[in-house]
């Protein structure tokens, strides 16, 4: 049995619902990409099957990563299975609505043009809220778990927390825009309620594939970055653990600074988007915020490393003192 197959079986034992959902969404990704080759329709300026494909890839990555995180929880099997089952079920609701709306040639997000579109968008909102809350259930399980390595534990917990915060930024996209508020004030029901972009239309020119607006701010940028903390921070921890397994305190300091910097970057990008500023055209305020964030992160990293050195020196001194005392020497 290969190492990859063995790991997959272990993850399946943790949560068949999550692993099965991840595998199925990889198949859906291939199906959506194939559909895009034969269907040239556009929705909000993008190929109609691009959004389903991106969501299929994102759900596959999220579910498998969450299963891997939950594999570090000892005991609590019922709670782990419940978190996995609820997450999988709600994400299936999400992808089925997105794929179904693509087949109809309708936008899945923010679409309130007709009663059915509005009902489907509301159902997506409820399903993703339940999946988000289930994520906090997984975080609670990780917080209760005792780990042999504190740095690795921090990476798992902080990574999932930052991902949940990034997912929560999706709520900002559901706020009505100025034009939509004006329609509501006139007693009209807007055809769309909410938007990805700030200060520009969602179908305005954007970056290739990602579609992030190049004419205004785009809340998908911090949303995307936040969501992937659950992969990036644990990956950093694993790389450090492989290189310096004996230097736990230094790795802990490094990861704490990385998590702080990551959180700050998500915050800066959120503020940039809310100012209707394109990602690739940062203004003076954004640049100043990035510089301040870099300074704070470096200060935190330096302070953490200094603490690690002092704690290590004290531990070495204490060990030598105990050894001399046990041999009957002077303390």
C-alpha positions, -999 to +999 in steps of 0.1 A: +000+000+000+014+034-010+019+062+016-007+083-002-033+055-001-026+049+036-031+086+044-063+087+024-076+057+043-068+073+076-087+105+066-116+084+055-117+067+089-118+102+105-147+116+083-160+096+053-184+125+046-156+151+042-133+129+022-161+116+000-173+152-006-138+163-015-133+134-040-167+141-056-160+178-060-128+170-079-150+150-103-174+180-105-144+203-112-135+182-142-172+181-153-176+219-150-143+225-169-155+202-196-189+220-198-170+253-202-154+240-233-188+236-250-208+264-234-197+299-242-224+318-223-214+346-200-228+355-166-218+388-150-190+390-176-175+356-168-178+322-185-209+306-170-191+275-157-162+293-142-178+300-108-190+264-104-155+252-112-138+275-088-163+266-060-158+228-067-120+232-064-124+253-032-148+229-016-126+199-025-096+216-009-116+228+022-131+194+030-099+174+027-080+200+047-107+200+074-106+162+075-068+164+080-071+189+108-098+167+125-075+137+122-053+153+150-082+152+174-080+122+197-113+108+209-145+127+204-153+105+174-190+113+174-183+151+175-157+148+147-181+128+125-209+152+132-188+182+122-178+165+090-213+154+081-228+188+087-201+205+068-203+181+038-241+183+037-242+221+036-215+224+010-234+200-012-264+224-010-240+252-021-225+235-051-259+221-063-274+256-063-243+272-080-242+244-107-280+245-112-280+283-117-251+280-141-271+254-161-300+279-162-277+307-173-284+327-141-261+342-116-261+323-083-248+350-060-267+382-051-294+374-077-328+386-066-342+392-100-369+366-096-385+348-067-367+315-074-333+332-078-338+350-045-349+319-027-319+299-040-295+327-030-311+328+005-307+290+008-271+293-001-267+319+026-282+296+052-262+266+041-229+285+042-237+299+076-243+264+090-210+252+074-192+282+090-206+274+125-195+238+120-160+251+114-161+267+148-170+233+162-139+219+146-119+247+161-133+239+196-122+203+192-087+214+182-085+239+211-094+210+236-068+187+220-034+184+237-004+185+213+031+174+219+044+203+199+031+238+208+042+254+175+024+228+154-007+232+176-006+270+171-004+266+134-035+243+132-056+264+155-046+298+141-049+286+106-084+274+111-094+305+130-081+328+103-099+307+077-131+311+095-125+349+098-118+350+061-150+331+054-169+355+076-158+384+053-183+370+028-210+386+048-197+420+038-205+411+002-242+407+009-246+444+019-266+464-006-245+488-027-253+525-029-273+520-061-292+491-045-300+512-014-314+539-036-337+514-053-349+501-020-356+537-009-378+541-039-397+510-029-382+489-057-367+454-054-332+454-069-323+426-094-291+421-073-286+425-036-249+428-027-218+426-048-182+413-048-168+446-060-168+480-043-170+511-064-173+491-096-198+468-112-192+430-107-191+426-145-164+453-149-129+441-161-110+420-136-079+398-132-078+367-154-095+336-138-098+352-104-120+379-118-110+404-091-119+439-101-093+461-116-116+491-116-125+491-079-121+473-046-129+436-044-138+418-012-130+385-027-093+393-022-092+392+016-119+365+016-096+343-005-065+350+015-082+343+048-098+311+036-064+296+028-047+302+061-058+267+072-035+253+045-006+278+045+001+281+083+001+243+089+023+239+058+048+264+072+047+245+106+054+212+089+083+226+069+098+241+101+092+209+121+112+190+094+141+214+095+143+223+132+124+197+153+144+204+184+138+242+184+102+244+195+103+278+211+119+294+180+093+278+158+065+289+181+078+325+179+080+323+141+045+310+137+030+334+162+045+363+142+034+347+109-002+344+122-002+380+134+011+392+100-014+371+081-043+385+102-030+420+096-027+415+059-062+402+056-073+433+075-053+457+053-067+441+021-103+443+035-099+480+042-084+485+008-113+468-008-138+488+012-121+520+000-130+509-036-093+506-043-081+479-068-057+453-054-030+462-080-033+500-075-027+506-038-029+542-026-007+560-001-028+549+029-027+512+019+011+514+015+014+531+049-007+503+065+014+476+048+046+493+061+032+495+096+021+459+095+056+448+083+072+468+112+048+453+138+053+418+125+090+421+125+089+435+161+067+406+172+090+381+155+122+397+171+106+398+205+095+362+202+129+350+192+144+369+221+120+352+244+129+318+229+166+324+235+161+336+271+138+307+279+163+282+263+192+297+282+173+295+315+163+259+308+199+250+300+212+267+332+185+250+353+194+216+339+231+221+347+223+233+382+201+203+388+229+180+375+255+196+398+231+194+428+224+157+421+261+150+421+266+167+454+283+198+440+277+234+448+243+247+433 
